[in-house]
C-alpha cells in the first residue's frame, strides 16, 4: 500500500494595493441617474448642499475608497472619507442627474454672458490692432 502525502492547497492572495496607490476619494456601487460628489464638512457647506436638493448617501449604499476591511459602519451612518491630516471629513452626496445637468447649464449660461460682455468691452475700447471674437 502506497501512502501519498497531500499537498496543502495553494492560498489565493488578495490583490494588494500599495499605500501610495490607494484612492480614498473614489465611490463605487453608485445608483444610476444620480451625480455623486464629496462635500467637505466645513462651515455650513453640507447644509448648503442639502438646501439645494442634494442628499447625503448612506454608508451601506456605496463603497468609499479602495478595499477597506477595517472600516466600521454604524447603523444609519453617512458615507464619508477623511480628506486631510487635520481630520476634516468629506461626505458623499448625490443629486438627480437631470437637476445636476440643469445647474451646469445655468452656470455655462452665466459664463457665456460674462465672456460676451468682456469681448464687447474689448472691442469698444481697443484703440489699435484687431480682435478676433469668432471663438
Residue frames relative to the residue before (quaternion, step in Angstrom):
aa qw qx qy qz dx dy dz
X 1.0000 0.0000 0.0000 0.0000 0.00 0.00 0.00
X 0.2712 -0.7852 0.5456 0.1105 3.49 -0.79 1.07
X 0.2051 -0.7719 0.5873 0.1309 3.59 -0.84 0.89
X 0.1362 -0.7753 0.6131 0.0661 3.49 -0.97 0.89
X 0.3168 -0.7244 0.5762 0.2068 3.51 -1.01 0.76
X 0.3716 -0.7428 0.5210 0.1965 3.49 -0.82 1.02
X 0.3760 -0.7184 0.5446 0.2143 3.56 -0.84 1.00
X 0.4810 -0.6504 0.4854 0.3316 3.60 -0.93 0.76
X 0.5441 -0.6194 0.4570 0.3339 3.55 -1.08 0.76
X 0.4857 -0.6595 0.4898 0.2988 3.54 -0.99 0.84
X 0.3694 -0.7228 0.5399 0.2229 3.56 -0.90 0.95
X 0.3404 -0.7125 0.5763 0.2106 3.51 -1.04 0.82
X 0.2998 -0.7774 0.5331 0.1469 3.51 -0.58 1.19
X 0.4795 -0.6592 0.5003 0.2921 3.55 -0.97 0.89
X 0.5843 -0.5760 0.4333 0.3730 3.56 -1.15 0.64
X 0.3123 -0.7705 0.5370 0.1430 3.52 -0.76 1.11
X 0.1753 -0.7640 0.6135 0.0958 3.55 -1.02 0.87
X 0.3837 -0.7280 0.5117 0.2468 3.61 -0.55 1.08
X 0.6270 -0.5623 0.3870 0.3755 3.56 -1.13 0.67
X 0.7246 0.4391 -0.2631 0.4615 3.59 0.82 -0.92
X 0.6914 0.4714 -0.2860 0.4668 3.61 1.19 -0.24
X 0.4671 0.6981 -0.4334 0.3265 3.56 1.28 -0.01
X 0.2054 -0.7851 0.5764 0.0960 3.55 -0.86 0.97
X 0.1603 -0.8276 0.5328 0.0746 3.59 -0.13 1.26
X 0.7265 0.4087 -0.2419 0.4965 3.59 1.17 -0.43
X 0.4598 0.6130 -0.5087 0.3925 3.53 0.73 1.10
X 0.1688 -0.7686 0.6105 0.0902 3.53 -1.17 0.60
X 0.0117 -0.7837 0.6210 0.0059 3.55 -0.85 0.96
X 0.7206 0.3843 -0.3441 0.4633 3.53 -1.32 0.36
X 0.2563 0.7866 -0.5155 0.2235 3.57 1.11 0.77
X 0.4323 -0.6737 0.5351 0.2700 3.55 -1.16 0.65
X 0.4986 -0.6578 0.4784 0.2998 3.56 -0.94 0.91
X 0.7528 0.3875 -0.2917 0.4451 3.55 -1.17 0.67
X 0.6961 0.3987 -0.2629 0.5360 3.57 1.30 0.13
X 0.2838 -0.7018 0.6224 0.1991 3.54 -1.29 0.52
X 0.1891 -0.8078 0.5549 0.0609 3.57 -0.78 1.08
X 0.1038 0.7727 -0.6250 0.0394 3.55 -1.24 0.52
X 0.4484 -0.6363 0.5470 0.3079 3.53 -1.34 0.29
X 0.0959 -0.7716 0.6269 0.0490 3.57 -1.06 0.79
X 0.4118 -0.7166 0.5109 0.2363 3.57 -0.70 1.13
X 0.3778 -0.7177 0.5459 0.2102 3.54 -1.01 0.89
X 0.3648 0.6923 -0.5318 0.3238 3.55 0.42 1.26
X 0.8222 0.0945 -0.1051 0.5514 3.55 -0.96 0.89
X 0.7104 -0.4170 0.3219 0.4667 3.54 -0.89 -0.96
X 0.2252 0.8228 -0.4981 0.1556 3.59 1.18 0.53
X 0.6652 0.4918 -0.3206 0.4614 3.60 0.84 -0.91
X 0.6625 0.4988 -0.3094 0.4654 3.60 0.90 -0.89
X 0.6190 0.5485 -0.3383 0.4489 3.59 1.02 -0.76
X 0.6542 0.4930 -0.3087 0.4833 3.57 0.98 -0.83
X 0.6327 0.5307 -0.3293 0.4578 3.59 0.97 -0.86
X 0.6607 0.5176 -0.2962 0.4558 3.58 0.99 -0.87
X 0.7380 0.4028 -0.2158 0.4965 3.59 1.18 -0.52
X 0.7397 -0.4748 0.2226 0.4217 3.58 1.09 0.68
X 0.5407 0.5995 -0.4170 0.4175 3.60 1.23 -0.04
X 0.1626 -0.7716 0.6034 0.1186 3.58 -1.22 0.42
X 0.4689 -0.6454 0.5174 0.3096 3.54 -1.17 0.62
X 0.3671 -0.7361 0.5359 0.1904 3.54 -1.07 0.84
X 0.4635 -0.6795 0.4973 0.2760 3.56 -0.95 0.91
X 0.5828 -0.6150 0.4138 0.3330 3.57 -1.06 0.81
X 0.6547 0.5226 -0.3177 0.4442 3.61 1.08 -0.61
X 0.6533 0.5629 -0.3044 0.4046 3.61 1.20 -0.46
X 0.7954 0.1815 -0.0844 0.5721 3.60 1.15 -0.56
X 0.3467 -0.6795 0.5942 0.2551 3.53 -1.35 0.18
X 0.1809 -0.7964 0.5727 0.0709 3.57 -0.63 1.16
X 0.8326 0.1407 -0.1342 0.5187 3.56 -0.84 1.02
X 0.6809 -0.4359 0.3781 0.4509 3.50 -1.36 -0.20
X 0.8041 -0.2820 0.2053 0.4815 3.54 -1.35 0.01
X 0.0173 0.8050 -0.5887 0.0717 3.58 -0.68 1.13
X 0.1443 -0.8399 0.5202 0.0554 3.54 0.32 1.27
X 0.7642 0.4056 -0.2058 0.4574 3.57 0.85 -0.95
X 0.4874 0.6751 -0.4452 0.3294 3.62 1.21 -0.05
X 0.2737 -0.7733 0.5544 0.1401 3.54 -0.62 1.16
X 0.1486 -0.7677 0.6178 0.0830 3.54 -1.09 0.76
X 0.2628 -0.7608 0.5744 0.1493 3.53 -0.63 1.10
X 0.6082 -0.5575 0.4165 0.3820 3.55 -1.16 0.59
X 0.8352 0.1451 -0.1338 0.5134 3.57 -0.73 1.06
X 0.4455 0.6990 -0.4647 0.3115 3.60 1.20 0.16
X 0.4512 -0.6814 0.5170 0.2548 3.54 -1.27 0.47
X 0.5399 -0.6176 0.4637 0.3346 3.56 -1.10 0.75
X 0.1273 0.8009 -0.5691 0.1363 3.55 -0.84 1.01
X 0.1542 -0.7504 0.6329 0.1122 3.52 -1.37 0.21
X 0.4260 -0.6479 0.5591 0.2936 3.55 -1.21 0.52
X 0.1928 -0.8516 0.4831 0.0652 3.59 -0.63 1.10
X 0.8068 0.0782 -0.0866 0.5792 3.59 1.20 -0.13
X 0.6961 -0.4978 0.3324 0.3963 3.55 -1.32 0.19
X 0.6164 0.5600 -0.3437 0.4339 3.59 1.22 -0.37
X 0.5642 -0.6330 0.3685 0.3811 3.58 1.27 -0.06
X 0.3480 0.7327 -0.5139 0.2791 3.59 1.20 0.29
X 0.2391 -0.7636 0.5876 0.1205 3.55 -0.94 0.94
X 0.1594 -0.7417 0.6413 0.1148 3.53 -1.22 0.59
X 0.2595 -0.7804 0.5543 0.1281 3.56 -0.80 1.03
X 0.4324 -0.6528 0.5522 0.2865 3.55 -1.15 0.66
X 0.0052 0.7886 -0.6134 0.0435 3.54 -0.81 1.07
X 0.1078 -0.7944 0.5952 0.0553 3.53 -1.21 0.47
X 0.1100 -0.7510 0.6480 0.0638 3.50 -1.36 0.46
X 0.6081 -0.5414 0.4118 0.4093 3.58 -1.14 0.53
X 0.5713 -0.6405 0.3951 0.3274 3.57 -0.92 0.95
X 0.6718 0.4939 -0.3268 0.4450 3.63 0.88 -0.79
X 0.6160 0.5125 -0.3513 0.4843 3.62 1.10 -0.58
X 0.6295 0.5301 -0.3275 0.4642 3.58 1.01 -0.83
X 0.6590 0.5134 -0.3037 0.4581 3.59 0.92 -0.93
X 0.6283 0.5262 -0.3299 0.4685 3.60 1.03 -0.78
X 0.6555 0.5111 -0.3067 0.4637 3.59 0.95 -0.90
X 0.6661 0.4996 -0.3032 0.4635 3.60 0.95 -0.85
X 0.6310 0.5231 -0.3315 0.4672 3.60 1.04 -0.75
X 0.6371 0.5228 -0.3191 0.4680 3.59 1.03 -0.78
X 0.6399 0.5121 -0.3185 0.4762 3.60 1.01 -0.81
X 0.6592 0.5108 -0.3057 0.4595 3.59 0.94 -0.91
X 0.6212 0.5403 -0.3351 0.4581 3.57 1.04 -0.78
X 0.6539 0.5091 -0.3071 0.4679 3.59 0.94 -0.86
X 0.6564 0.5022 -0.3069 0.4720 3.60 0.95 -0.87
X 0.6431 0.5240 -0.3221 0.4561 3.60 0.96 -0.85
X 0.6569 0.5021 -0.3086 0.4703 3.60 0.97 -0.84
X 0.6434 0.5192 -0.3154 0.4658 3.57 1.00 -0.81
X 0.6617 0.4952 -0.3059 0.4726 3.60 0.93 -0.87
X 0.6328 0.5350 -0.3299 0.4522 3.59 1.00 -0.80
X 0.6763 0.4781 -0.3032 0.4713 3.59 0.91 -0.87
X 0.6236 0.5323 -0.3435 0.4580 3.60 1.05 -0.69
X 0.6610 0.5006 -0.3077 0.4667 3.58 0.97 -0.85
X 0.6423 0.5198 -0.3248 0.4602 3.59 0.98 -0.83
X 0.6493 0.5046 -0.3148 0.4739 3.57 0.98 -0.84
X 0.6537 0.5113 -0.3177 0.4586 3.60 0.96 -0.81
X 0.6457 0.5196 -0.3171 0.4610 3.60 1.02 -0.77
X 0.7235 0.4539 -0.2615 0.4496 3.57 0.88 -0.91
X 0.7490 0.3908 -0.2310 0.4826 3.60 1.08 -0.55
X 0.4867 0.6630 -0.4402 0.3604 3.59 1.24 0.02
X 0.1860 -0.8129 0.5437 0.0951 3.59 -0.74 1.02
X 0.7904 0.0577 -0.0894 0.6033 3.59 1.24 -0.02
X 0.7228 0.4217 -0.3173 0.4461 3.55 -1.26 0.35
X 0.4076 -0.6901 0.5448 0.2464 3.50 -1.35 -0.01
X 0.2051 -0.7731 0.5916 0.1013 3.56 -0.97 0.87
X 0.2394 -0.7716 0.5770 0.1200 3.56 -0.72 1.10
X 0.0320 -0.8252 0.5637 -0.0156 3.61 -0.41 1.21
X 0.3867 0.7430 -0.4742 0.2711 3.58 1.16 0.40
X 0.6353 0.5233 -0.3423 0.4532 3.64 1.19 -0.23
